[in-house]
Amino acid sequence: MTTIHITSQDELPDVARAILKAIGRRSVVAFRGEMGAGKTTLIREILAQMGSDDTVTSPTFAIVNQYNTEGGRRVYHFDFYRINDIREAYDFGYEEYFYSGDLCLVEWPEKIEQLLPDDAVNIRITVDDETSRTFEID
């Protein structure tokens, strides 16, 4: 496990690079943290580090957004916050995304915990204060 503590949002590129390094050949990344912890902001920075110039927003209502990177790689961004029943994940075909080989960045993975691959990368974001965060990458 890698732990990174930041005191400013200006340090997010370092966190994003550490996460991209930790991902390796895995394709599902679960972002865990309370509402307002900065999950979407971190995902925005990860995509920026991957060379995407797409506008990154939380797919709270759409459940999934697709982005493209500079090298043509597809990245899927999920937000399961509004899922009330795991069958909803089956209904939109989560397997096609999670097992596609494309990078899948998942907010609120707790809602679909049993569907996550065993090798998913886990990112825990802890709010230390208004500007400080601790990131645990596992």
C-alpha positions in Angstrom: 0.0 0.0 0.0 1.1 3.5 -0.8 0.0 6.5 1.2 0.2 10.0 -0.1 -0.8 13.1 2.0 -1.4 16.4 0.2 -2.2 19.9 1.6 -3.1 21.5 -1.7 -5.0 20.5 -4.9 -1.9 21.6 -6.7 -0.3 18.3 -5.6 -3.0 16.1 -7.4 -0.9 15.5 -10.4 1.6 13.6 -8.2 -1.3 11.5 -6.8 -2.6 10.8 -10.3 0.8 9.6 -11.5 1.2 7.3 -8.5 -2.2 5.8 -9.2 -1.5 5.3 -12.9 1.8 3.6 -11.9 0.0 1.3 -9.4 -2.7 0.3 -11.9 -0.2 -1.6 -14.1 -2.1 -4.1 -16.2 -5.3 -3.9 -14.1 -8.3 -2.1 -15.5 -10.8 -1.4 -12.6 -10.0 1.3 -10.1 -12.4 1.8 -7.1 -12.4 5.2 -5.5 -13.6 5.3 -1.9 -14.3 8.3 0.1 -17.1 10.4 1.6 -19.2 12.8 -0.4 -17.1 15.8 -1.4 -13.8 14.0 -0.7 -12.6 14.8 -4.3 -13.2 11.5 -6.2 -14.3 13.2 -9.4 -11.6 15.8 -9.1 -8.9 13.1 -8.8 -10.4 11.2 -11.8 -10.3 14.5 -13.8 -6.6 14.7 -13.0 -5.9 11.1 -13.9 -7.5 11.6 -17.3 -5.5 14.8 -17.7 -2.3 12.8 -17.0 -3.4 10.3 -19.6 -3.6 13.1 -22.2 -7.4 13.4 -22.3 -8.8 16.8 -23.2 -12.4 15.6 -22.6 -14.5 17.5 -20.0 -14.7 15.2 -17.0 -17.9 15.4 -15.0 -19.5 13.0 -12.5 -21.8 10.6 -14.2 -24.2 10.6 -11.2 -27.4 10.4 -13.4 -26.0 8.7 -16.5 -24.1 6.1 -14.3 -21.2 5.9 -16.9 -19.3 8.4 -19.0 -16.8 7.5 -21.7 -13.6 9.5 -22.3 -10.8 9.1 -24.8 -7.1 9.6 -24.1 -4.4 11.1 -26.3 -3.4 7.6 -27.4 -6.9 6.6 -28.3 -7.5 4.6 -25.2 -11.1 4.5 -23.9 -11.7 5.2 -20.2 -15.1 4.6 -18.5 -16.0 6.6 -15.4 -18.8 5.2 -13.2 -20.8 6.7 -10.4 -22.9 4.1 -8.6 -24.2 6.6 -5.9 -27.7 6.4 -7.2 -27.8 2.6 -7.6 -30.4 1.2 -5.2 -30.3 -2.4 -6.3 -27.3 -4.3 -7.7 -29.5 -5.6 -10.5 -29.3 -2.1 -11.9 -25.6 -2.7 -12.6 -26.5 -6.0 -14.4 -29.2 -4.1 -16.4 -26.8 -1.8 -18.0 -24.2 -4.5 -18.6 -21.4 -3.7 -16.2 -19.5 -6.8 -17.3 -19.0 -5.5 -20.8 -17.1 -2.5 -19.3 -15.3 -4.2 -16.4 -13.9 -7.0 -18.5 -13.3 -5.1 -21.7 -9.7 -4.3 -20.9 -10.5 -0.6 -21.0 -9.8 1.4 -17.9 -12.8 1.7 -15.6 -12.8 4.3 -12.8 -15.5 3.6 -10.3 -17.0 6.0 -7.8 -19.1 4.6 -4.9 -17.9 1.0 -5.4 -19.5 0.0 -2.1 -22.8 -0.1 -3.9 -21.6 -2.9 -6.2 -18.8 -4.4 -4.1 -19.5 -8.0 -5.0 -19.2 -7.2 -8.8 -15.7 -5.7 -8.6 -12.9 -7.9 -10.0 -10.6 -9.4 -7.3 -7.7 -7.5 -8.7 -9.3 -4.0 -8.6 -7.1 -1.2 -7.5 -8.6 0.5 -4.4 -8.1 4.2 -3.7 -9.2 5.4 -0.3 -9.5 9.2 0.1 -9.6 10.6 3.6 -10.6 14.3 4.2 -8.1 15.6 6.7 -9.3 19.2 6.6 -10.7 21.7 4.0 -7.6 21.5 1.7 -5.7 18.4 2.9 -6.4 14.8 1.8 -4.7 11.4 2.4 -4.8 8.9 -0.4 -4.2 5.2 0.2 -3.5 3.3 -2.9 -3.8 -0.5 -2.7 
